[in-house]
Amino acid sequence: MVPDKRRLPRRTARGLALVVSLLAAGCNQGAEGSSCSTPADGGAHDECNSGLTCQRPAKCTNYYCCPTPASMSSNSNCNGTACVGS
């Protein structure tokens, strides 16, 4: 069975759109307030977006991508207000 030549470009376009959307989502994984792995180098930049480092804010038990100083951030994971009592 030979595929319909008119449907092939549509399938290709859908597949390409899916790949692009998955790649774009991957670029945002280190946004401010996103959780990150414990930094091996004291502030791993590779996991967080530009201008952010992986750090453990005061009162938190987990690590998050935050600006420096984290206490000045408006993000509750970074400034510690989401972590109070944890």
Secondary structure, 3 states (H helix, E strand, C coil): CCCCCCCHHHHHHHHHHHHHHHHHHHHCCCCCCCECCCCCCCCCCCCCCCCCEEECCCCCCCCEEECCCHHHCCCHHHHCCCCCCC
